[in-house]
Amino acid sequence: AVALEESGGGSVQAGGSLRLSCAAEDTDTRLCMGWFRQAPGKEREGLAVIYTGGGVPLYADAVKGRFTIALDNAENTASLQMNSLKPDDTAIYYCAAIKSTAADLCAVREDYFLYWGQGTQVAVSS
């Protein structure tokens, strides 16, 4: 198993920014790491995916240009920088991971990931 630890959630006014972080305990193997979110009454929504072995990250259309996923000075740690936040961004944000041998196997799809964090709450007010 790969344990995931999330941090950085909180409350912010519309137009503000937040930075989420996800640390995976396994630093010896390559991982696909992704960010998802789920608002009350909504389906879980994929946001972004990055491969710890390198490659171009993938984004859902809904967050392109506003959210950025990156590795944070550790091969198995991923951040999500969220800018220009809107009230519709209010949700629980989840980090996910799966062991992988190639970047092109990574995808922004829930059924691909095996390991999940507990989630961190993001609230955007008007």
Secondary structure, 3 states (H helix, E strand, C coil): CCCEEEECCEEEECCCCEEEEEEECCCCCCEEEEEEEECCCCCCEEEEEEECCCCCCEECHHHCCCEEEEECCCCCEEEEEECCCCHHHCEEEEEEEEECCCHHHCCCCHHHCCEECCCEEEEEEC
